Amino acid sequence: MIPFVNIHTHKHIDNNESVEIINIDVDDVVNVDVSLFYSLGIHPWDAETRKLEESCFQNFKAIGECGLDRACDSDFEIQKSLFLKQIEMSEKYMKPMIIHAVRTYPDIIAIRKATKARQAWIIHGFQGNEQSAKQLLRHDGIFLSLGEVLFKNESKARRLLQVIPLERMFFETDIAVMRIASVYEKASLLSGMEIDILRNGIFNNYVKIFG
């Protein structure tokens, strides 16, 4: 059976029903289980305190979570500089990016255009409105991942599920301790789309990006 894809989680759940991209911190690199898939990056909240060691990032499934956050205390220009360096590595090693973006969708779009990045960018935990979704999706290679919003704001989630094409969508659990199948079940309920269609479509997205 085609597995569920959990594109971004901090909590590994050991089961055979899903493929997970597990986010780890740079301090935990030495403790990874090589049988699992990981993303590694420097979060914008840590932009002022963490250093970028390129050699650490070569052997992971994706770069992230990284990105831009105008609601945190980290200096925005330092965040931007670090984000640009991680984009360089994404392009160099041909790895997709898991992106944390808070009040920065226009910045993300501008940087995507300026850098002419070709690797996939997955905006994780997307909770923007339909207009923001449409603006992001005008740019090839940008995907939107839904998680918390499906449970936190059902009316918004329904609208987002209507405007985000399945071929540009992912689901995630992020920091929640829950089965990714539960997220798909919720999305199926809100969208009216059969869960097998969601699972197959998103697995195709995963294969397209990660090979």
N, C-alpha and C positions, 0 to 999 in steps of 0.2 A: 504493500500500500504506500502511496505517496505520503511522505511525512509532512507535518505542519512545520512551518518555518517561523522561528522566533528570532527576528533580526537583531534584537538588542535586549540583553538581560544582564543583570548583575548577580542573579541567583540561579546557578546551575541546578536543574532538576533532572535526576538520572532516570530517564525512561527511553523507550524505543520508538516513541510516536513522533518525535520532533528533531529538527536540526536547529541548533542554537548557536548564535554568535554571542559569546560571553565577554562582557567588558571587564578588563582588568586594569589595575593601576600599575604604573611603571615600577613601583616598589615590589610588586608581586611576580615579576617576570620569571624569577628563578624557581617559582613554585608551580609552574603550569603543568597540567596533564597533557602530554603531547597528543593524546587520542581525541582531544576536544578542539573546537574552533574558537578563536579569540579575536577580539579587537583590542588594539592598544593605541592610546593617544594621550595627549595632555589636555585635560578639561579646561575651559576658559576660567573657571573659578580658581584654578591652580597656576594661571599664567605667570604670576609674579614669583612663584616659589619653586617651580619645577624646571629642570633643564632638558633640552632636547638632545638625546643621544641617538643618532641615526641608526647605529648598529642594532639597537634594541627593537626596531620596528620592522625589520626585513622579513621575519618569519611568521608573521601573523596574518590572519584572514582578511582583516580590514584595519584601517587607521581610524581611531576614535575611541571614546567619543571626544571630539574636539569641536571647536566652533567659536561662536561669539555670543555674548550675553551682556546686554545693557542694564540688566537689573541687579548685577552683582558688583562687588567692591573692586574687582581687579581692573587695573588701568586698561581702557579700551584699546589704546594704541599698542600696548604690549600684547593684548589678546590677538589683535589683528596680525601683528608680526609673527606670532607663534602659529596662528592659523595658516598664514601664507607658507610658512616653512613646512607644515604638515601636508599642505596641498602639493608642494614640490615633491615630497616623498611619495605621496599617492600616485602622482604621475610617473615618477621615476621607476617605482616598483610595480606599477599597474595594479594598485589596490583600491577598492572603493573606500569611501569615507562615511562614517557614522557621525552625523553632525547635530550638536546641541545648539539651538538657535532660540534666543529669547529677545523679542523686540528688535530683531535684526534681519528680518526677511529681505528688506531692500538691500542691505549690506551684502547678504549672501548672494543675491542675484547679481549685484554689481561686481563682486569678486569673481563669480563664475564667468561672467562676460570678459572681465579684464585679464584673467589668467588663461582663458581659452581651455580650461580643464576638460579632459575627455573622460576621466573615470567617473563612475556613478557616485552621486552624493545622495545619501539617505538622511532626510531630516527626521530625526527620531522624536517620538512623543509629540507629534504635531497637534497643536491645539488652536491654530489660527482660524480665521473665518474663511468663508468660501472664496472671497476675493483674493486673499493672500494665497490660498491654494492654487487658484487659477493662474496668478502671476508667476508663482514658482514653476508650475507645470508647463508654462510656455517655453521653458528652457530644457532642451534635451539632456537627459542624464540625471535629472533631479527626480527623486522618489520621495513619497511621504509615508511615514510609518505611524500607525494609530495604535493607541493602547489605552491609557488612562481616560482619555476623552470619551471612550465608548461607555464607560461606567459612570463618569462624573457629570456628563452633560449629553443626555441622549438626543435631545432635539438638535444640538449642534452636530453630533456624530452622524445623525441621519442625513443632514444636509451635506456633510463632507463625503459620506459614502456615495452620494449622488453625483458629486462633481469630480471625485478622484477616480480616474479610470483604473480598472483592476490591474492593467499592465504597468501602472506606476505606483502601486500600493504595496505596503508591507504591514505586518502586525508585530507587536512586541509586548513583553511583560515588564521591561525596565526593572525597577526595584521591587515590584510586587512579587510575593511568593504565591504563585498560582500556575496552573497548567496553561500553556499557550493555547491548547484546544478550547479553553473557556473563553479566550478572547475571540477566537474564530466563531464560536457559538453565539456570542453576543453580537458580533458584526453581522452574522447571518440573520439573526432576529431583527436587527435594526434596518438592514438593507433589503430583506426579502430574498436575498440570493442564497442558493443552496450552499451548504458548507463545503461540499465536495468541489463545487465550482471555485469557491474562494481558495481552498487548499491547492487545487491544481494550478490555478492562475498565479498564485504567489510563489509556488514552488518553481514555476517556469521563470518568474522574475529572478529568483535566486540563482537558477542555473545560468540564465543569461548574464548575470553580473559576475558570479563567482566561478563559473565554468564547471 
